[in-house]
Amino acid sequence: MFKIRTSKYRHVFCDAPKQNMTHTGFRLSTVTGDQQYIKASAKYFAVALFGGGGVVYVGRHDRPGRFVQGATPTLHGHHGAILDFEWNPFDDSMLATASEDTTIKIWNIPEEWEPIDARGANKAGGSDITESMVDLVGHAKKVNLLRFHPTASNVLASTSSDYTVKLWDVEAAQEFSTFDDMQDLCQDIVWDCKGDNFATSCKDKAVRFVDARESKVTAKIVQAHDGLKGVKVVYMGETGKVLTTGHSRASGREVKIWDLKNLDKPLHSEKIDTAAGVLMPLYDVDTNVIYLCGKGDGNIRTCEFEDKNPYFHKLGDGFRSTTALKGVCQVPKRGLDIMKCETARLLKVTNEGQVQPLSFYVPRKSDAFQTDIFPNTACANPAHTADEWYAGSSKSPELESLNPSQQGGQNGAAKKKFQSVHTLTSQLKKAETRISYLEGKLDGAGIEYDK
């Protein structure tokens, strides 16, 4: 399949997680589609559960344990099943959810949120999250996919069964624009590195590259793959290349590399195998490592991307398992154990209702910070505001060092926290009650004041 070459990531390995490190007991949602079924921020992860009202479990990475239906606190508030969700890259506590009820809800996870305690047991006295901060309404049919903007604060893209892509200003709770030049259901949507453009793959087998501000198609792959299965798309950083995964006419899984300057034919095509599951590529833009995860597969393949022929280079044996994968996501670099040389962590959802953390390590003997395998990565500060971006600002993500000794204060600026109408109303009532009480005290003491 892939060629092997000398690389500092060549010996990357992943051992099977221990049972006491897994999250178990989930009765997963039965919805089907092109979503990943799990998403993670540096602190939390989310999975959709079976049940009415669109139930989502939000867990902490450092609190593995068993979920107990009806006892463990959850998040719910939609009138239909949840189809996708997405964490804000600049706020580890902000979660967006998309539902069959055609709405998008924005949630804030409280700082003290801990549904499972340090012993792995349900924490007593926990309450569900039922009040969203913002509701985004505009799609005519169910909302299928969500993607936050990579550089601008609080900009969200959503796709729907009404064959449109909408861009939202989350802070203002209003729509920026609508892209409606798709003739079929969207299977994937991804932003480029700066967030100037996004790409969509559809059931009509076409991949469209869209100017995000103008909502106009700037380029198009007429038929990325010949097969009928879903097509996934990944921008390969700022190289001007795009990766797609799909099936061939003979139902074999394949990976292709395309040059954005010439989309008439791929630069390179690599056959993987003949399995039926959709390939979900997870790309680490900092290290150029690709993790190829297939739905229904037990194994995860690893390879390194190089911006020249043959483009792909195999890295070790990846991760091998007999447990089938239902969904998978990548944890942001800020959530990794850097000093143990953990270069990536994937969260794997199994059909048995488990979430398994898969940690990939590069073997090193030194206990010092390894500069060569941990280049600077995107930080939790946006490069510009939503209004600045929509007005034409184009910036790369702001970067930070992963060296723990240099991180103090890098993200120390206080972030603006959203508050729901319900919370603000409750705070106002408390303030008014307190003011009335104090006024009564002043009246009782005969002290004059301005009413």
Secondary structure, DSSP 8 states (H G I E B T S, - for coil): --EE---TTTT-B-----GGGSBB---B----SSS-SEEE-SSEEEEEBSSTTT-EEEEETT---B--TTTS--B---SS-EEEEEEETTEEEEEEEEETTSEEEEEE--TT--SB-TTSSB-TT---B---SEEEE--SS-EEEEEE-SSBTTEEEEEETTS-EEEEETTTTEEEEEE---SS-EEEEEE-SSSSEEEEEETTS-EEEEETTTTEEEEEES-S-SSSS--EEEE-TTSSEEEEEEE-TTS-EEEEEEETTB-SS-SEEEEEE---S-EEEEEETTTTEEEEEETT-S-EEEEEE-SSTT-EEE-TT-B--SS-EEEEEE--GGGS-GGGTEEEEEEEEETTS-EEEEEEE---S--S--TTT---EE-SS-SB-HHHHHTT------EE---GGG-TTTT-S-------HHHHHHHHHHHHHHHHHHHHHHHHTT-----
